Amino acid sequence: MRILLVYPVFPKTFWSYEKILALVDRKVLLPPLGLVTVAAILPQEWEFKLVDRNIRPVTEEEWAWADIVIFSAMIVQKQDLLEQIQEAKRRGKLVAVGGPYPTSTPHDVQNVGADFLILDEGEITLPMFVEAVQRGETSGTFRTAEKPDVTSTPVPRFDLLELDAYDMMSVQFSRGCPFQCEFCDIIVLYGRKPRTKTPAQLLAELDYLYELGWRRGVFMVDDNFIGNKRNVKLLLKELKVWMAEHQYPFKFDTEASVDLAQDQEMLDLMVESGFSAVFLGIETPDEDSLQLTKKFQNTRSSLTDAVQTIIKAGLRPMAGFIIGFDGEKAGAGDRIVRFAEQAGIPSTTFAMLQALPNTALWHRLKKEGRLRENKESNINQTTLMNFIPTRPLEDIAREYIEAFCTLYDPVKYLDRTYRCFLMLGAPRYKTPFKMPELVVIKALLIVIWRQGVKRETRWKFWHHLFSILKHNPGVVEHYISACAHNEHFLEYRQIVRDEIEKQLAEYLAQGAEKPYVVPPVETQETKAEAVVS
């Protein structure tokens, strides 16, 4: 059986980093970890080819070679996924589809001709698919409510990837998150009980990457790396030894809840194991909104103090922010900007709130009749909200545009990055010296020319760089890398402004809905008044 694995195109997003990747002659930030895991779970006597369309298109020879084409996609890849399913069907191919987006809205892929829907988690549903294929079936839907034991998940087939095209590799230690944030689809897809691999499994994956010659960054793609703290600490204790034995070949980034700041042992272990950055779901500094959306873990202590504790431990923070929560007061965008500046967070994803399919938020808004017709959810930063908010959508959109552009003003970004790296704890291990690649030297010179000579940032750039060299020299390489991110955001903030203004004009031309008025909460007193009246 010949299996062609195809990963659809991502639109330009916060994470696409085209301008930065071009500097170091790479195409894509991260590989399709789901598809290389699928290839490892399927029978190994089958033949496999993988095409990441973010690198290159599928060739006619590859289409002709395949018996079955398997796609996996997230919601932001929707457009290209649907088009590529149709391309495969035009060539008479059997098509199988899985991943987060088809799992959430299977009817979309069915409508364009997908034959097999391999939904939920593949450790359980892929064997069902294999059995159906071996019986000669040509269609079917495979689902399960069961959450698999990921200690059975095999080492992904990293060998199928065009490794030189990627800036980082991906590995996964856990699935699921213990929290109950109303807007989050992770707990819908993977549950609230974090399931982890064994340390030996994860180290075997790193061994394989090492054998393949990988020597760059690795993203631990867990949606909340510290969800199962006990098991993560067991991993980190072994990872720390593995990294030392292999002379620190990788640097790790990951995602974690902000309560990481309350666990000094975890912070120390992460830094000693080679972690350099962590994505934090801050969402908003407005405590009322955090309470409403059930993100209680962000209300237990000062968010600013928590972020700075993480920085001082040695982890550069990236943060997610959202505007448009119910009951939100005017000026939310400005408050987010002030918080990012005060806490010293260089990079922030920032978007208007979306009701993702089957989340608690989606169900609540559907019950209240607030989902906007013909406006599907999308987690990109260039999308208007897909429901009627409690204040005018026009106000939220304009606040969002101004806040996004302020966050990524080139001078403000450099200032925020500088303040972060003055605080940042230096690495706690020594790596052997090696000459940087020529392409990295070239990228460095381009960044210095653009930010240190050509643009208005020139004086800030040199002042900040020399100050970091003087006061915190151990982080200078990491600092310059963070400065290079400015190349992406400089262009991307204009893309956000243009797209949101375009969508907003269309929305206003069609006639804006009135904001949703939250009904008063019925109490014993109001019930009594109603009876009397």
LOMAR-75969 format. One record per residue (C-alpha): x negated, y, z; residue in one letter; residue number from 0. Coordinates in Angstrom, 2 decimals. Layout:
residues N
<site <X Y Z> "A" NUM>;
...
end
This chain:
residues 533
<site <0.00 0.00 0.00> "M" 0>;
<site <-1.46 3.36 -1.06> "R" 1>;
<site <-0.54 6.24 1.24> "I" 2>;
<site <-1.05 9.90 0.31> "L" 3>;
<site <-0.91 12.15 3.37> "L" 4>;
<site <-0.10 15.78 2.54> "V" 5>;
<site <-0.21 18.78 4.89> "Y" 6>;
<site <1.80 21.83 3.71> "P" 7>;
<site <0.56 25.40 3.46> "V" 8>;
<site <0.71 27.80 6.40> "F" 9>;
<site <1.75 31.38 5.61> "P" 10>;
<site <-0.52 34.14 6.88> "K" 11>;
<site <-0.17 34.15 10.67> "T" 12>;
<site <-2.03 35.22 13.78> "F" 13>;
<site <-3.88 31.89 13.65> "W" 14>;
<site <-4.76 31.83 9.95> "S" 15>;
<site <-7.90 33.96 10.35> "Y" 16>;
<site <-8.60 34.12 6.59> "E" 17>;
<site <-10.93 37.11 6.82> "K" 18>;
<site <-13.03 35.57 9.58> "I" 19>;
<site <-13.19 32.12 7.99> "L" 20>;
<site <-14.28 33.64 4.69> "A" 21>;
<site <-17.29 35.15 6.45> "L" 22>;
<site <-18.56 31.66 7.37> "V" 23>;
<site <-17.45 29.97 4.13> "D" 24>;
<site <-14.65 27.90 5.68> "R" 25>;
<site <-11.08 27.48 4.52> "K" 26>;
<site <-8.98 26.57 7.55> "V" 27>;
<site <-9.16 26.97 11.32> "L" 28>;
<site <-7.86 23.53 12.36> "L" 29>;
<site <-7.18 20.16 10.66> "P" 30>;
<site <-3.85 18.23 10.60> "P" 31>;
<site <-4.40 16.13 13.72> "L" 32>;
<site <-0.94 14.59 13.40> "G" 33>;
<site <-1.63 13.15 9.95> "L" 34>;
<site <-5.01 11.65 10.82> "V" 35>;
<site <-3.35 10.08 13.87> "T" 36>;
<site <-0.59 8.70 11.62> "V" 37>;
<site <-3.27 7.17 9.40> "A" 38>;
<site <-4.81 5.48 12.45> "A" 39>;
<site <-1.48 4.01 13.60> "I" 40>;
<site <-0.45 2.62 10.20> "L" 41>;
<site <-1.86 -0.78 9.07> "P" 42>;
<site <-5.56 -0.36 8.41> "Q" 43>;
<site <-5.45 -2.67 5.39> "E" 44>;
<site <-3.43 0.06 3.65> "W" 45>;
<site <-5.34 2.66 1.63> "E" 46>;
<site <-5.26 6.34 2.56> "F" 47>;
<site <-6.00 9.71 0.99> "K" 48>;
<site <-5.36 13.03 2.72> "L" 49>;
<site <-4.83 16.44 1.13> "V" 50>;
<site <-4.59 19.57 3.25> "D" 51>;
<site <-2.93 22.07 0.94> "R" 52>;
<site <-4.43 24.88 3.00> "N" 53>;
<site <-7.72 23.78 1.40> "I" 54>;
<site <-6.63 22.72 -2.09> "R" 55>;
<site <-3.59 21.46 -4.04> "P" 56>;
<site <-2.79 17.81 -4.66> "V" 57>;
<site <-4.22 16.62 -7.99> "T" 58>;
<site <-2.17 14.76 -10.59> "E" 59>;
<site <-4.49 11.78 -10.09> "E" 60>;
<site <-3.64 11.74 -6.37> "E" 61>;
<site <0.09 11.96 -7.05> "W" 62>;
<site <-0.19 9.09 -9.55> "A" 63>;
<site <-2.28 6.96 -7.15> "W" 64>;
<site <0.21 7.05 -4.27> "A" 65>;
<site <2.90 4.47 -3.52> "D" 66>;
<site <4.29 6.57 -0.64> "I" 67>;
<site <3.69 10.24 0.17> "V" 68>;
<site <3.82 11.16 3.88> "I" 69>;
<site <4.27 14.78 5.00> "F" 70>;
<site <4.07 16.29 8.48> "S" 71>;
<site <4.90 19.90 9.27> "A" 72>;
<site <5.64 22.57 11.84> "M" 73>;
<site <8.43 25.07 11.36> "I" 74>;
<site <6.15 27.78 9.91> "V" 75>;
<site <5.25 25.36 7.08> "Q" 76>;
<site <8.89 24.85 6.13> "K" 77>;
<site <8.88 26.51 2.71> "Q" 78>;
<site <5.90 24.63 1.33> "D" 79>;
<site <7.04 21.35 2.88> "L" 80>;
<site <10.41 21.47 1.12> "L" 81>;
<site <8.78 22.41 -2.18> "E" 82>;
<site <6.23 19.61 -1.95> "Q" 83>;
<site <8.88 17.00 -1.14> "I" 84>;
<site <10.60 18.04 -4.36> "Q" 85>;
<site <7.28 17.82 -6.26> "E" 86>;
<site <6.79 14.26 -5.00> "A" 87>;
<site <10.35 13.26 -5.92> "K" 88>;
<site <9.93 14.72 -9.44> "R" 89>;
<site <7.08 12.25 -9.84> "R" 90>;
<site <9.24 9.37 -8.67> "G" 91>;
<site <7.47 8.87 -5.34> "K" 92>;
<site <8.87 7.49 -2.12> "L" 93>;
<site <8.63 10.28 0.47> "V" 94>;
<site <8.31 9.92 4.25> "A" 95>;
<site <8.44 12.96 6.53> "V" 96>;
<site <7.73 13.53 10.21> "G" 97>;
<site <6.35 16.05 12.69> "G" 98>;
<site <7.90 18.78 14.88> "P" 99>;
<site <9.94 20.57 12.20> "Y" 100>;
<site <11.65 17.50 10.64> "P" 101>;
<site <12.26 16.11 14.14> "T" 102>;
<site <14.09 19.31 15.13> "S" 103>;
<site <16.08 19.78 11.89> "T" 104>;
<site <16.09 16.50 9.92> "P" 105>;
<site <18.93 17.57 7.60> "H" 106>;
<site <16.66 20.13 5.91> "D" 107>;
<site <14.25 17.49 4.59> "V" 108>;
<site <17.06 15.08 3.77> "Q" 109>;
<site <18.71 17.71 1.60> "N" 110>;
<site <15.66 17.97 -0.68> "V" 111>;
<site <15.25 14.23 -1.11> "G" 112>;
<site <13.07 12.77 1.66> "A" 113>;
<site <13.55 8.97 1.73> "D" 114>;
<site <12.13 8.08 5.15> "F" 115>;
<site <12.46 10.25 8.26> "L" 116>;
<site <9.86 9.19 10.82> "I" 117>;
<site <10.95 11.38 13.73> "L" 118>;
<site <9.99 11.86 17.37> "D" 119>;
<site <6.66 10.31 18.42> "E" 120>;
<site <4.92 8.09 15.89> "G" 121>;
<site <3.53 5.49 18.27> "E" 122>;
<site <7.09 4.12 18.42> "I" 123>;
<site <8.69 5.19 15.12> "T" 124>;
<site <5.81 4.46 12.73> "L" 125>;
<site <5.93 0.69 13.43> "P" 126>;
<site <9.67 0.82 12.64> "M" 127>;
<site <8.81 2.49 9.32> "F" 128>;
<site <6.16 -0.15 8.53> "V" 129>;
<site <8.62 -2.97 9.19> "E" 130>;
<site <11.18 -1.34 6.88> "A" 131>;
<site <8.61 -0.92 4.09> "V" 132>;
<site <7.47 -4.51 4.47> "Q" 133>;
<site <11.09 -5.64 4.11> "R" 134>;
<site <11.25 -3.77 0.82> "G" 135>;
<site <13.54 -0.97 2.05> "E" 136>;
<site <13.31 2.36 0.26> "T" 137>;
<site <14.92 4.68 2.81> "S" 138>;
<site <15.67 4.97 6.50> "G" 139>;
<site <15.65 7.15 9.59> "T" 140>;
<site <13.57 6.09 12.57> "F" 141>;
<site <14.20 7.76 15.94> "R" 142>;
<site <13.67 7.05 19.61> "T" 143>;
<site <14.48 8.72 22.90> "A" 144>;
<site <11.62 6.80 24.49> "E" 145>;
<site <8.36 8.60 25.22> "K" 146>;
<site <5.37 6.41 24.32> "P" 147>;
<site <2.46 5.57 26.54> "D" 148>;
<site <-0.30 7.48 24.75> "V" 149>;
<site <-2.98 5.22 26.20> "T" 150>;
<site <-2.17 3.02 23.18> "S" 151>;
<site <-2.86 5.76 20.63> "T" 152>;
<site <-5.85 4.86 18.41> "P" 153>;
<site <-8.76 7.12 17.53> "V" 154>;
<site <-7.60 9.44 14.70> "P" 155>;
<site <-9.00 8.89 11.21> "R" 156>;
<site <-11.17 11.99 11.20> "F" 157>;
<site <-13.10 10.44 8.29> "D" 158>;
<site <-10.21 11.31 5.95> "L" 159>;
<site <-10.76 15.06 6.45> "L" 160>;
<site <-12.85 17.40 4.31> "E" 161>;
<site <-14.84 18.32 7.40> "L" 162>;
<site <-16.86 21.19 5.93> "D" 163>;
<site <-13.66 23.15 5.22> "A" 164>;
<site <-12.66 23.45 8.91> "Y" 165>;
<site <-13.92 25.84 11.54> "D" 166>;
<site <-12.85 23.65 14.47> "M" 167>;
<site <-11.72 20.08 15.03> "M" 168>;
<site <-8.63 19.06 17.02> "S" 169>;
<site <-8.20 16.43 19.69> "V" 170>;
<site <-5.33 15.80 22.09> "Q" 171>;
<site <-5.49 14.51 25.65> "F" 172>;
<site <-1.89 14.96 26.81> "S" 173>;
<site <1.69 15.53 25.66> "R" 174>;
<site <4.47 17.23 27.57> "G" 175>;
<site <4.66 20.07 30.08> "C" 176>;
<site <6.07 20.05 33.64> "P" 177>;
<site <7.71 23.49 33.37> "F" 178>;
<site <11.16 24.46 32.08> "Q" 179>;
<site <10.75 27.66 30.03> "C" 180>;
<site <14.09 28.24 28.32> "E" 181>;
<site <12.69 29.20 24.90> "F" 182>;
<site <10.10 26.40 24.60> "C" 183>;
<site <10.56 23.42 22.28> "D" 184>;
<site <7.59 21.47 23.66> "I" 185>;
<site <9.64 20.05 26.52> "I" 186>;
<site <12.36 19.14 24.01> "V" 187>;
<site <9.93 17.31 21.72> "L" 188>;
<site <7.62 15.74 24.31> "Y" 189>;
<site <9.35 15.90 27.68> "G" 190>;
<site <8.51 17.41 31.05> "R" 191>;
<site <6.39 14.55 32.33> "K" 192>;
<site <2.87 15.05 30.93> "P" 193>;
<site <1.46 11.80 29.55> "R" 194>;
<site <-2.30 11.54 29.14> "T" 195>;
<site <-4.78 9.36 27.38> "K" 196>;
<site <-7.57 7.77 29.41> "T" 197>;
<site <-10.92 9.56 29.66> "P" 198>;
<site <-12.46 6.69 27.70> "A" 199>;
<site <-10.03 7.28 24.83> "Q" 200>;
<site <-10.80 10.96 24.55> "L" 201>;
<site <-14.55 10.34 24.77> "L" 202>;
<site <-14.24 7.72 22.01> "A" 203>;
<site <-12.69 10.41 19.79> "E" 204>;
<site <-15.57 12.76 20.57> "L" 205>;
<site <-18.03 9.93 19.87> "D" 206>;
<site <-16.47 9.48 16.44> "Y" 207>;
<site <-16.64 13.19 15.65> "L" 208>;
<site <-20.27 13.20 16.80> "Y" 209>;
<site <-21.07 10.22 14.56> "E" 210>;
<site <-19.45 12.01 11.61> "L" 211>;
<site <-21.89 14.88 12.20> "G" 212>;
<site <-19.49 17.42 13.73> "W" 213>;
<site <-21.33 20.07 15.78> "R" 214>;
<site <-18.89 22.98 16.03> "R" 215>;
<site <-15.88 23.89 18.13> "G" 216>;
<site <-13.16 21.48 19.24> "V" 217>;
<site <-9.64 22.62 20.11> "F" 218>;
<site <-7.91 20.54 22.78> "M" 219>;
<site <-4.43 21.02 21.31> "V" 220>;
<site <-2.46 20.03 24.41> "D" 221>;
<site <0.40 22.47 24.88> "D" 222>;
<site <-0.52 22.64 28.56> "N" 223>;
<site <-3.91 21.04 29.13> "F" 224>;
<site <-3.54 21.17 32.92> "I" 225>;
<site <0.00 19.75 33.04> "G" 226>;
<site <-1.28 16.58 34.74> "N" 227>;
<site <-4.01 18.06 36.91> "K" 228>;
<site <-5.15 14.81 38.49> "R" 229>;
<site <-5.79 13.10 35.15> "N" 230>;
<site <-7.37 16.19 33.61> "V" 231>;
<site <-9.89 16.41 36.43> "K" 232>;
<site <-10.75 12.74 35.95> "L" 233>;
<site <-11.38 13.49 32.26> "L" 234>;
<site <-13.44 16.60 32.94> "L" 235>;
<site <-15.73 14.80 35.38> "K" 236>;
<site <-16.60 12.28 32.66> "E" 237>;
<site <-16.65 14.87 29.88> "L" 238>;
<site <-19.15 16.96 31.83> "K" 239>;
<site <-21.56 13.99 31.86> "V" 240>;
<site <-20.91 13.16 28.17> "W" 241>;
<site <-21.62 16.74 27.11> "M" 242>;
<site <-24.90 16.85 29.03> "A" 243>;
<site <-26.01 13.52 27.57> "E" 244>;
<site <-25.28 14.75 24.04> "H" 245>;
<site <-26.88 18.18 24.63> "Q" 246>;
<site <-23.58 20.11 24.43> "Y" 247>;
<site <-22.71 19.59 20.74> "P" 248>;
<site <-19.23 21.15 21.05> "F" 249>;
<site <-17.47 24.13 22.58> "K" 250>;
<site <-13.88 23.57 23.62> "F" 251>;
<site <-10.82 25.82 23.50> "D" 252>;
<site <-7.39 24.84 24.82> "T" 253>;
<site <-3.99 26.04 26.06> "E" 254>;
<site <-2.94 26.12 29.71> "A" 255>;
<site <-0.39 27.62 32.06> "S" 256>;
<site <-1.54 30.69 33.98> "V" 257>;
<site <-1.50 28.78 37.29> "D" 258>;
<site <-4.92 27.54 36.16> "L" 259>;
<site <-6.20 30.57 38.07> "A" 260>;
<site <-5.09 28.98 41.34> "Q" 261>;
<site <-7.31 25.90 40.90> "D" 262>;
<site <-10.97 26.86 41.23> "Q" 263>;
<site <-12.12 23.24 40.94> "E" 264>;
<site <-10.35 22.94 37.58> "M" 265>;
<site <-11.89 26.21 36.35> "L" 266>;
<site <-15.37 25.10 37.39> "D" 267>;
<site <-15.01 21.70 35.74> "L" 268>;
<site <-13.73 23.22 32.50> "M" 269>;
<site <-16.59 25.70 32.23> "V" 270>;
<site <-19.20 23.08 33.17> "E" 271>;
<site <-17.74 20.77 30.50> "S" 272>;
<site <-18.15 23.30 27.71> "G" 273>;
<site <-14.79 25.09 27.59> "F" 274>;
<site <-15.13 28.69 26.45> "S" 275>;
<site <-11.58 29.99 25.81> "A" 276>;
<site <-8.02 29.30 26.92> "V" 277>;
<site <-4.66 30.35 25.50> "F" 278>;
<site <-2.26 31.49 28.23> "L" 279>;
<site <1.51 31.83 27.86> "G" 280>;
<site <1.97 35.20 29.59> "I" 281>;
<site <5.13 36.14 27.55> "E" 282>;
<site <5.87 39.42 29.40> "T" 283>;
<site <4.76 41.37 32.48> "P" 284>;
<site <8.48 41.98 33.27> "D" 285>;
<site <9.28 39.70 36.20> "E" 286>;
<site <13.06 39.86 35.63> "D" 287>;
<site <12.58 38.46 32.12> "S" 288>;
<site <10.26 35.73 33.41> "L" 289>;
<site <12.87 34.71 35.97> "Q" 290>;
<site <15.66 34.72 33.39> "L" 291>;
<site <13.72 32.53 30.96> "T" 292>;
<site <12.75 30.19 33.82> "K" 293>;
<site <9.01 30.81 33.52> "K" 294>;
<site <8.72 30.75 37.29> "F" 295>;
<site <5.05 29.73 37.26> "Q" 296>;
<site <4.19 33.25 36.08> "N" 297>;
<site <5.93 34.96 39.01> "T" 298>;
<site <4.07 33.39 41.92> "R" 299>;
<site <1.16 35.83 42.02> "S" 300>;
<site <-0.27 38.85 40.20> "S" 301>;
<site <-0.62 38.07 36.50> "L" 302>;
<site <-3.43 40.59 36.14> "T" 303>;
<site <-5.37 39.01 39.00> "D" 304>;
<site <-4.76 35.54 37.55> "A" 305>;
<site <-6.11 36.49 34.12> "V" 306>;
<site <-9.17 38.17 35.58> "Q" 307>;
<site <-9.88 35.17 37.81> "T" 308>;
<site <-9.94 33.01 34.69> "I" 309>;
<site <-12.22 35.49 32.89> "I" 310>;
<site <-14.68 35.68 35.78> "K" 311>;
<site <-14.84 31.89 35.89> "A" 312>;
<site <-16.15 31.92 32.30> "G" 313>;
<site <-13.11 31.46 30.04> "L" 314>;
<site <-12.13 34.06 27.45> "R" 315>;
<site <-8.34 34.46 27.57> "P" 316>;
<site <-6.03 34.49 24.58> "M" 317>;
<site <-2.45 35.28 25.47> "A" 318>;
<site <1.02 34.86 24.06> "G" 319>;
<site <3.53 37.71 24.43> "F" 320>;
<site <7.22 37.89 23.50> "I" 321>;
<site <9.60 40.82 23.21> "I" 322>;
<site <13.40 40.61 23.14> "G" 323>;
<site <14.42 38.73 26.30> "F" 324>;
<site <17.97 39.22 27.57> "D" 325>;
<site <18.32 42.18 29.90> "G" 326>;
<site <15.00 43.62 28.79> "E" 327>;
<site <14.68 47.35 29.35> "K" 328>;
<site <13.42 49.84 26.76> "A" 329>;
<site <9.65 50.21 26.57> "G" 330>;
<site <8.86 46.47 26.75> "A" 331>;
<site <6.31 46.81 23.94> "G" 332>;
<site <4.43 49.55 25.77> "D" 333>;
<site <4.43 47.49 28.96> "R" 334>;
<site <2.90 44.53 27.13> "I" 335>;
<site <0.18 46.76 25.66> "V" 336>;
<site <-0.61 48.25 29.09> "R" 337>;
<site <-0.80 44.79 30.62> "F" 338>;
<site <-3.19 43.47 27.95> "A" 339>;
<site <-5.39 46.54 28.42> "E" 340>;
<site <-5.35 46.31 32.21> "Q" 341>;
<site <-6.04 42.56 32.32> "A" 342>;
<site <-8.73 42.72 29.62> "G" 343>;
<site <-7.25 40.23 27.15> "I" 344>;
<site <-8.90 40.60 23.71> "P" 345>;
<site <-6.62 38.46 21.50> "S" 346>;
<site <-2.87 38.21 21.91> "T" 347>;
<site <-0.23 36.49 19.86> "T" 348>;
<site <2.83 38.69 19.94> "F" 349>;
<site <6.23 38.00 18.42> "A" 350>;
<site <9.92 38.69 18.78> "M" 351>;
<site <11.81 36.01 20.68> "L" 352>;
<site <13.18 33.17 18.56> "Q" 353>;
<site <15.79 30.57 19.49> "A" 354>;
<site <14.11 27.35 18.33> "L" 355>;
<site <16.41 24.41 17.51> "P" 356>;
<site <17.63 22.33 20.46> "N" 357>;
<site <15.89 24.41 23.13> "T" 358>;
<site <17.85 25.45 26.22> "A" 359>;
<site <17.86 29.01 24.82> "L" 360>;
<site <19.28 27.81 21.48> "W" 361>;
<site <22.08 25.86 23.19> "H" 362>;
<site <22.96 28.83 25.44> "R" 363>;
<site <23.04 31.31 22.56> "L" 364>;
<site <25.07 28.94 20.40> "K" 365>;
<site <27.62 28.60 23.20> "K" 366>;
<site <27.76 32.41 23.49> "E" 367>;
<site <28.19 32.79 19.70> "G" 368>;
<site <25.01 34.82 19.36> "R" 369>;
<site <23.01 32.90 16.73> "L" 370>;
<site <22.76 35.05 13.61> "R" 371>;
<site <24.29 33.48 10.51> "E" 372>;
<site <21.84 32.48 7.76> "N" 373>;
<site <18.88 33.43 9.97> "K" 374>;
<site <16.85 30.39 10.86> "E" 375>;
<site <14.22 30.32 13.56> "S" 376>;
<site <10.58 30.83 12.74> "N" 377>;
<site <7.69 31.30 15.12> "I" 378>;
<site <5.71 33.56 12.81> "N" 379>;
<site <4.92 37.13 13.88> "Q" 380>;
<site <6.55 38.54 10.74> "T" 381>;
<site <10.11 37.42 11.52> "T" 382>;
<site <13.07 39.26 13.04> "L" 383>;
<site <14.95 37.63 15.89> "M" 384>;
<site <17.45 34.94 14.86> "N" 385>;
<site <20.08 35.89 17.46> "F" 386>;
<site <21.92 38.97 18.73> "I" 387>;
<site <19.92 40.46 21.64> "P" 388>;
<site <21.21 42.50 24.58> "T" 389>;
<site <19.76 45.75 23.23> "R" 390>;
<site <19.71 47.03 19.63> "P" 391>;
<site <17.59 44.81 17.39> "L" 392>;
<site <16.35 47.93 15.61> "E" 393>;
<site <14.90 49.26 18.87> "D" 394>;
<site <13.19 45.95 19.65> "I" 395>;
<site <11.72 45.70 16.14> "A" 396>;
<site <10.35 49.24 16.19> "R" 397>;
<site <8.83 48.74 19.65> "E" 398>;
<site <7.32 45.50 18.43> "Y" 399>;
<site <5.72 47.06 15.35> "I" 400>;
<site <4.17 49.91 17.33> "E" 401>;
<site <2.94 47.64 20.11> "A" 402>;
<site <1.43 45.12 17.68> "F" 403>;
<site <-0.39 47.83 15.75> "C" 404>;
<site <-1.61 49.44 18.98> "T" 405>;
<site <-2.94 46.15 20.31> "L" 406>;
<site <-4.94 45.67 17.13> "Y" 407>;
<site <-6.14 49.21 16.62> "D" 408>;
<site <-9.84 48.49 15.83> "P" 409>;
<site <-11.18 50.78 18.55> "V" 410>;
<site <-8.76 49.59 21.22> "K" 411>;
<site <-9.52 45.97 20.33> "Y" 412>;
<site <-13.27 46.55 20.71> "L" 413>;
<site <-12.76 48.36 24.04> "D" 414>;
<site <-10.57 45.54 25.40> "R" 415>;
<site <-13.03 42.88 24.23> "T" 416>;
<site <-15.90 44.79 25.84> "Y" 417>;
<site <-14.12 45.02 29.20> "R" 418>;
<site <-13.33 41.32 29.07> "C" 419>;
<site <-16.92 40.27 28.32> "F" 420>;
<site <-18.39 42.49 31.03> "L" 421>;
<site <-16.36 40.36 33.47> "M" 422>;
<site <-16.80 37.02 31.69> "L" 423>;
<site <-18.72 34.38 33.60> "G" 424>;
<site <-21.75 33.14 31.67> "A" 425>;
<site <-22.05 29.47 30.55> "P" 426>;
<site <-23.30 27.16 33.30> "R" 427>;
<site <-25.42 24.93 31.11> "Y" 428>;
<site <-28.37 25.30 28.75> "K" 429>;
<site <-28.21 24.21 25.14> "T" 430>;
<site <-31.35 23.49 23.10> "P" 431>;
<site <-32.29 26.31 20.76> "F" 432>;
<site <-31.50 25.79 17.11> "K" 433>;
<site <-31.72 28.18 14.21> "M" 434>;
<site <-28.28 29.43 13.18> "P" 435>;
<site <-27.05 28.47 9.73> "E" 436>;
<site <-27.73 30.95 6.96> "L" 437>;
<site <-23.98 31.49 6.48> "V" 438>;
<site <-23.65 32.47 10.17> "V" 439>;
<site <-26.51 34.98 9.88> "I" 440>;
<site <-24.85 36.43 6.79> "K" 441>;
<site <-21.51 36.71 8.63> "A" 442>;
<site <-23.20 38.47 11.54> "L" 443>;
<site <-24.78 41.02 9.22> "L" 444>;
<site <-21.43 41.70 7.52> "I" 445>;
<site <-19.74 42.27 10.89> "V" 446>;
<site <-22.54 44.61 11.97> "I" 447>;
<site <-22.28 46.55 8.70> "W" 448>;
<site <-18.51 46.91 8.79> "R" 449>;
<site <-18.01 47.60 12.50> "Q" 450>;
<site <-21.38 49.15 13.37> "G" 451>;
<site <-21.97 51.34 10.31> "V" 452>;
<site <-19.05 51.67 7.91> "K" 453>;
<site <-16.02 52.19 10.18> "R" 454>;
<site <-14.96 54.58 12.92> "E" 455>;
<site <-15.83 51.85 15.41> "T" 456>;
<site <-19.58 52.41 14.84> "R" 457>;
<site <-20.39 54.26 18.09> "W" 458>;
<site <-18.26 51.96 20.23> "K" 459>;
<site <-19.74 48.89 18.55> "F" 460>;
<site <-23.35 49.76 19.36> "W" 461>;
<site <-22.63 51.13 22.83> "H" 462>;
<site <-20.69 48.02 23.81> "H" 463>;
<site <-23.17 45.58 22.26> "L" 464>;
<site <-26.19 47.07 24.03> "F" 465>;
<site <-24.25 47.26 27.29> "S" 466>;
<site <-23.34 43.54 27.04> "I" 467>;
<site <-26.99 42.72 26.26> "L" 468>;
<site <-28.02 44.64 29.38> "K" 469>;
<site <-25.33 43.59 31.86> "H" 470>;
<site <-24.18 40.14 30.70> "N" 471>;
<site <-26.65 38.78 28.12> "P" 472>;
<site <-25.52 35.17 28.56> "G" 473>;
<site <-22.24 35.88 26.73> "V" 474>;
<site <-23.56 37.94 23.80> "V" 475>;
<site <-23.08 35.23 21.14> "E" 476>;
<site <-19.49 34.66 22.30> "H" 477>;
<site <-18.95 38.44 22.40> "Y" 478>;
<site <-20.03 39.00 18.79> "I" 479>;
<site <-17.78 36.14 17.70> "S" 480>;
<site <-14.83 37.83 19.44> "A" 481>;
<site <-15.72 41.14 17.78> "C" 482>;
<site <-15.59 39.39 14.40> "A" 483>;
<site <-11.91 38.58 15.02> "H" 484>;
<site <-11.23 42.28 14.44> "N" 485>;
<site <-11.73 41.56 10.72> "E" 486>;
<site <-8.57 39.44 10.66> "H" 487>;
<site <-6.40 41.65 12.84> "F" 488>;
<site <-7.25 44.82 10.91> "L" 489>;
<site <-5.44 43.41 7.87> "E" 490>;
<site <-2.87 41.31 9.70> "Y" 491>;
<site <-1.37 44.16 11.69> "R" 492>;
<site <-0.47 45.90 8.42> "Q" 493>;
<site <1.12 42.67 7.15> "I" 494>;
<site <3.24 42.55 10.31> "V" 495>;
<site <4.30 46.20 9.94> "R" 496>;
<site <5.22 45.80 6.25> "D" 497>;
<site <7.17 42.55 6.71> "E" 498>;
<site <9.12 43.64 9.77> "I" 499>;
<site <9.99 47.04 8.27> "E" 500>;
<site <11.19 45.31 5.09> "K" 501>;
<site <13.38 42.84 7.01> "Q" 502>;
<site <14.65 45.59 9.30> "L" 503>;
<site <15.71 47.74 6.32> "A" 504>;
<site <17.63 44.76 4.87> "E" 505>;
<site <19.23 44.09 8.24> "Y" 506>;
<site <20.36 47.71 8.67> "L" 507>;
<site <21.66 47.85 5.09> "A" 508>;
<site <23.88 44.86 5.81> "Q" 509>;
<site <25.27 46.50 8.92> "G" 510>;
<site <23.57 45.91 12.26> "A" 511>;
<site <25.43 43.90 14.89> "E" 512>;
<site <26.23 45.53 18.20> "K" 513>;
<site <24.05 44.33 21.10> "P" 514>;
<site <25.46 41.45 23.12> "Y" 515>;
<site <27.05 42.51 26.39> "V" 516>;
<site <26.48 39.95 29.11> "V" 517>;
<site <29.81 39.12 30.80> "P" 518>;
<site <29.96 39.96 34.52> "P" 519>;
<site <29.29 37.05 36.82> "V" 520>;
<site <32.52 35.86 38.42> "E" 521>;
<site <32.41 35.85 42.21> "T" 522>;
<site <34.94 35.01 44.93> "Q" 523>;
<site <35.61 38.76 45.30> "E" 524>;
<site <36.35 39.28 41.58> "T" 525>;
<site <38.58 36.19 41.56> "K" 526>;
<site <40.55 37.62 44.49> "A" 527>;
<site <40.89 40.99 42.75> "E" 528>;
<site <42.19 39.25 39.61> "A" 529>;
<site <44.85 37.41 41.63> "V" 530>;
<site <45.99 40.63 43.32> "V" 531>;
<site <46.23 42.53 40.03> "S" 532>;
end
